[in-house]
Amino acid sequence: MRQRGVTVMLVLVFMGIFLFLLGTILSYTLMQGRYGRALYAREQALNIAESGLEYYRWFLAHNPDILVDGTGLVSPYTYVVNDPEGGRIGEAEVTATVQAACGKVQWVDLESEGRADMSPTYVRRIAARYMRPSVAEYSNIINANVWAGADRNITGAYHSNGGIRMDGTNNSLVTSAVSSWTCDPSFGCSPSQARDGVFGGGSGSALWSYPVSSFDFAGIGTEFTELEGYADADGIILNPTNVRVNGVQQGNSFPSVGGTDQRGFLIRFNANDTVEIRRVMGTGKSQSQHIDNLGTWVSDYHTVNNSPLIGTFAIPPDCPLIYSEAKIWIEGVVGSKVTVVAADTGSYAPDIIINDNITYASNTGASGLTAIAEKSVLIPLFSPDNLTIRGVFVAQGGYVGRNYYQTGGSNGVGQGGTPFVQRSSLTTIGSIISNQRIGTQWTCGGTLCSGYATRNDQYDRLLAFSPPPFTPAASPDYKLVLWREE
């Protein structure tokens, strides 16, 4: 009897252990099942949220007025997602926010919140921006054949509508719109010879691509009249004889400073979102050769000698656009995001002169500058030895560069400018968009004889998808950018 009792006890113990193990296994199995269903519901919610974004992209594409002035925007919008075979599976709520300047849409920010019907407690949120890609995504865009020398260190995409000789270093795409081109002695090829769209001794050849679509420089000019109207109504416009802010003239009229390279306006940016505007009445000249007219000495009137103050004005936050019908000089510390345009709808095409360093008050993406010249964006003879410029600089009809100056001789610079002919370093943080070939370094027999010895280019990734208003688009097509889960 005692043995039977022991046997019963052992059976009970083993049964208890078995039941415990069975319960543990069943519990684990159930937990894994719930976990799997939760994962499936979360993934389904993410797919539903993406469906909401894709639907709203379709909605925006079929309601173009929204992308002009926001007319017809529906937000929030609930989009029901259906399985063609199984019916409704969930819904996405899409919130759309228009980012506008001067009453015109720059881009639309979208946030889509997805929920699956099988488990609506699991929510996934994704956000994206719907916009046309900006030229701020590029380090350089050039509408001509170009030679990037061995000293060039290029960060960001680099594009030319012509051929490219790339001897510098690049860490992003280098693209040409041509499959082949004629490289002549001015690009280091002697005798002239046919070369691939992109060639050279640069180390980043794995990122070279050609041919690709070309960039439309003429299209930039078609916007000038419209931009002038925006600035006249809600921004700052510099007429040749007066200054207007929000449509109101500031002070008295003055003798015209337009239609000539010898006069214009000097704009000094301040970190507190104001601009000091001066009327340039007198300039000094220096002899130079231009990259589009080599061999011919011409007079540059880039040195400001007389610039009485007109006033200091707040940049309108809802329309941070400054439009000048005359030549302008720019310098200073940019507070928020602002766009400056120098264009004349008549026969005169003004330049923009980078008079001194241009920096930002914030390095978080809150500051930004786009400077668009109908003709050229130039660095003058009397420039800092170590020059830093930040912004998107656009030469719609001319070029971005520093002209060739020569020391001494009958065509020398004069005005005590000889020490300024050769400069040390030029750092560009942003984008250079130039219709003609860029030239900031000039060599004579392989030795620097004018311009900057060292040049560093890097695009501003913070402005690539959040540029100043009316920054030219790199593509006519809208797309979703900045996709992220929140």
CORBELNOR-V796194 format. One record per residue. RES is the residue in one letter. OMEGA is omega in whole degrees, 0 to 359 (none if undefined). Layout:
RES_OMEGA ; RES_OMEGA
This chain:
M_180 ; R_179 ; Q_178 ; R_179 ; G_179 ; V_180 ; T_179 ; V_180 ; M_180 ; L_178 ; V_180 ; L_180 ; V_181 ; F_177 ; M_178 ; G_179 ; I_180 ; F_180 ; L_178 ; F_179 ; L_179 ; L_178 ; G_179 ; T_180 ; I_179 ; L_179 ; S_179 ; Y_180 ; T_179 ; L_179 ; M_178 ; Q_177 ; G_178 ; R_179 ; Y_178 ; G_178 ; R_178 ; A_178 ; L_180 ; Y_180 ; A_179 ; R_179 ; E_178 ; Q_178 ; A_178 ; L_179 ; N_178 ; I_177 ; A_177 ; E_177 ; S_177 ; G_178 ; L_181 ; E_177 ; Y_184 ; Y_173 ; R_176 ; W_180 ; F_180 ; L_181 ; A_181 ; H_175 ; N_188 ; P_179 ; D_178 ; I_184 ; L_176 ; V_183 ; D_177 ; G_181 ; T_178 ; G_180 ; L_177 ; V_182 ; S_355 ; P_180 ; Y_179 ; T_181 ; Y_180 ; V_180 ; V_182 ; N_170 ; D_182 ; P_182 ; E_186 ; G_179 ; G_185 ; R_177 ; I_179 ; G_180 ; E_178 ; A_174 ; E_185 ; V_176 ; T_182 ; A_180 ; T_180 ; V_173 ; Q_187 ; A_172 ; A_182 ; C_180 ; G_182 ; K_184 ; V_175 ; Q_175 ; W_179 ; V_175 ; D_183 ; L_172 ; E_182 ; S_179 ; E_184 ; G_177 ; R_176 ; A_181 ; D_183 ; M_179 ; S_187 ; P_179 ; T_179 ; Y_185 ; V_174 ; R_181 ; R_175 ; I_182 ; A_178 ; A_178 ; R_180 ; Y_185 ; M_170 ; R_179 ; P_184 ; S_174 ; V_178 ; A_175 ; E_184 ; Y_169 ; S_181 ; N_166 ; I_184 ; I_181 ; N_183 ; A_172 ; N_187 ; V_178 ; W_175 ; A_186 ; G_184 ; A_180 ; D_184 ; R_176 ; N_191 ; I_176 ; T_182 ; G_183 ; A_184 ; Y_185 ; H_172 ; S_172 ; N_176 ; G_179 ; G_181 ; I_165 ; R_185 ; M_175 ; D_179 ; G_178 ; T_179 ; N_179 ; N_179 ; S_184 ; L_170 ; V_188 ; T_177 ; S_179 ; A_181 ; V_178 ; S_177 ; S_180 ; W_179 ; T_178 ; C_183 ; D_183 ; P_179 ; S_176 ; F_176 ; G_180 ; C_179 ; S_4 ; P_178 ; S_184 ; Q_177 ; A_180 ; R_177 ; D_180 ; G_174 ; V_175 ; F_177 ; G_184 ; G_180 ; G_185 ; S_186 ; G_187 ; S_179 ; A_181 ; L_179 ; W_182 ; S_179 ; Y_348 ; P_175 ; V_180 ; S_180 ; S_178 ; F_186 ; D_177 ; F_180 ; A_181 ; G_178 ; I_183 ; G_180 ; T_182 ; E_189 ; F_182 ; T_180 ; E_179 ; L_177 ; E_179 ; G_178 ; Y_182 ; A_181 ; D_183 ; A_190 ; D_182 ; G_178 ; I_178 ; I_180 ; L_174 ; N_180 ; P_184 ; T_179 ; N_177 ; V_179 ; R_177 ; V_183 ; N_177 ; G_183 ; V_179 ; Q_180 ; Q_179 ; G_184 ; N_172 ; S_182 ; F_179 ; P_186 ; S_174 ; V_183 ; G_174 ; G_182 ; T_176 ; D_186 ; Q_179 ; R_179 ; G_181 ; F_172 ; L_181 ; I_177 ; R_180 ; F_176 ; N_184 ; A_182 ; N_177 ; D_172 ; T_176 ; V_172 ; E_183 ; I_180 ; R_178 ; R_181 ; V_183 ; M_181 ; G_179 ; T_174 ; G_184 ; K_174 ; S_179 ; Q_180 ; S_170 ; Q_182 ; H_184 ; I_178 ; D_180 ; N_183 ; L_180 ; G_181 ; T_179 ; W_180 ; V_181 ; S_172 ; D_177 ; Y_185 ; H_183 ; T_183 ; V_179 ; N_185 ; N_184 ; S_178 ; P_182 ; L_171 ; I_179 ; G_175 ; T_189 ; F_175 ; A_176 ; I_181 ; P_184 ; P_180 ; D_178 ; C_183 ; P_184 ; L_177 ; I_183 ; Y_180 ; S_175 ; E_181 ; A_175 ; K_180 ; I_171 ; W_181 ; I_179 ; E_171 ; G_184 ; V_183 ; V_182 ; G_179 ; S_180 ; K_184 ; V_176 ; T_179 ; V_180 ; V_172 ; A_183 ; A_178 ; D_183 ; T_176 ; G_185 ; S_183 ; Y_178 ; A_185 ; P_175 ; D_166 ; I_180 ; I_177 ; I_191 ; N_183 ; D_179 ; N_174 ; I_183 ; T_181 ; Y_175 ; A_182 ; S_176 ; N_183 ; T_184 ; G_180 ; A_179 ; S_178 ; G_180 ; L_166 ; T_180 ; A_185 ; I_177 ; A_176 ; E_178 ; K_188 ; S_171 ; V_192 ; L_171 ; I_186 ; P_177 ; L_183 ; F_180 ; S_180 ; P_179 ; D_174 ; N_187 ; L_174 ; T_178 ; I_178 ; R_178 ; G_174 ; V_185 ; F_188 ; V_173 ; A_189 ; Q_182 ; G_182 ; G_185 ; Y_172 ; V_181 ; G_174 ; R_186 ; N_181 ; Y_176 ; Y_184 ; Q_179 ; T_174 ; G_179 ; G_182 ; S_178 ; N_181 ; G_186 ; V_181 ; G_177 ; Q_180 ; G_185 ; G_184 ; T_180 ; P_184 ; F_183 ; V_179 ; Q_182 ; R_188 ; S_187 ; S_176 ; L_179 ; T_179 ; T_178 ; I_184 ; G_186 ; S_175 ; I_180 ; I_191 ; S_179 ; N_180 ; Q_184 ; R_179 ; I_177 ; G_177 ; T_179 ; Q_181 ; W_180 ; T_177 ; C_183 ; G_179 ; G_181 ; T_179 ; L_177 ; C_177 ; S_178 ; G_187 ; Y_182 ; A_182 ; T_180 ; R_179 ; N_181 ; D_171 ; Q_180 ; Y_181 ; D_184 ; R_180 ; L_178 ; L_185 ; A_182 ; F_177 ; S_186 ; P_172 ; P_185 ; P_176 ; F_170 ; T_184 ; P_179 ; A_178 ; A_181 ; S_178 ; P_186 ; D_175 ; Y_176 ; K_176 ; L_177 ; V_178 ; L_179 ; W_178 ; R_176 ; E_182 ; E_none
